[in-house]
């Protein structure tokens, strides 16, 4: 086993990442520039490559964000008894 910290890094071309994510190469590059995907320029002439692990991390982040949004939307439509697990008890006047 190599002591090189980059030995397990798998690099993908932006087009490959776009295919996985279902977006254009321009959108992939925007995600790199925003810091949401880890990319670097390698070779001569320099070409962009994306760390495959960052694609997995991005997908995990997107899934978590979708989960939180679904819970938020659910909480906006739920009644108080549904939120607190009880029922409304009405007392006769």
C-alpha positions in Angstrom: 0.0 0.0 0.0 1.3 3.4 -0.9 1.9 6.2 1.6 0.9 8.7 -1.1 -2.2 10.6 0.2 -3.5 11.0 -3.4 -3.2 7.3 -4.3 -6.9 6.7 -3.6 -8.1 9.8 -5.3 -10.2 9.1 -8.4 -10.6 12.0 -10.8 -13.4 12.4 -13.3 -13.8 14.6 -16.3 -16.4 17.4 -16.0 -18.5 15.6 -18.7 -18.5 12.4 -16.7 -19.7 14.3 -13.6 -22.3 16.1 -15.6 -23.6 12.7 -16.8 -23.8 11.4 -13.2 -25.6 14.5 -12.0 -27.7 15.1 -15.0 -26.4 18.6 -15.6 -24.3 20.3 -18.2 -20.5 20.7 -18.1 -21.0 24.4 -17.5 -23.1 23.6 -14.4 -20.4 21.2 -13.2 -17.8 23.9 -13.6 -20.1 26.4 -11.7 -20.3 23.9 -8.8 -16.5 23.6 -8.8 -16.1 27.4 -8.8 -18.6 27.7 -6.0 -16.6 25.2 -4.0 -19.4 22.6 -3.9 -17.3 20.1 -5.9 -13.5 19.7 -5.5 -11.8 20.1 -8.8 -8.2 20.7 -10.0 -6.4 21.3 -13.3 -4.0 18.6 -14.3 -1.8 17.8 -17.2 -0.5 19.8 -20.1 -2.5 21.4 -21.5 -4.3 21.7 -18.2 -7.7 20.1 -18.0 -10.2 20.2 -15.2 -10.8 17.0 -13.2 -13.2 16.5 -10.4 -12.6 14.4 -7.3 -15.1 11.6 -7.5 -15.4 11.5 -3.7 -16.6 15.2 -3.8 -19.4 14.1 -6.2 -20.6 11.6 -3.6 -20.4 14.2 -0.9 -22.4 16.6 -3.1 -25.1 14.0 -3.7 -25.2 13.3 0.1 -25.6 17.0 0.8 -28.3 17.4 -1.8 -30.2 14.4 -0.3 -29.9 15.8 3.2 -31.2 19.2 2.0 -34.1 17.6 0.2 -34.9 15.6 3.4 -34.9 18.8 5.5 -37.0 20.7 3.0 -39.6 17.8 3.0 -39.7 17.9 6.8 -40.1 21.6 6.8 -43.0 21.5 4.3 -44.6 18.7 6.3 -44.4 20.8 9.5 -46.0 23.8 7.7 -49.1 21.7 6.8 -49.4 19.7 10.0 -51.8 20.6 12.7 -50.6 21.1 16.3 -52.0 17.8 17.5 -50.2 16.0 14.7 -46.9 17.7 15.7 -47.3 16.9 19.4 -48.8 13.5 19.0 -52.0 14.2 20.9 -55.5 15.2 20.2 -57.5 18.3 21.0 -59.6 17.7 24.1 -62.6 20.0 24.3 -64.1 20.7 27.6 -67.8 21.5 27.8 -68.5 25.1 28.9 
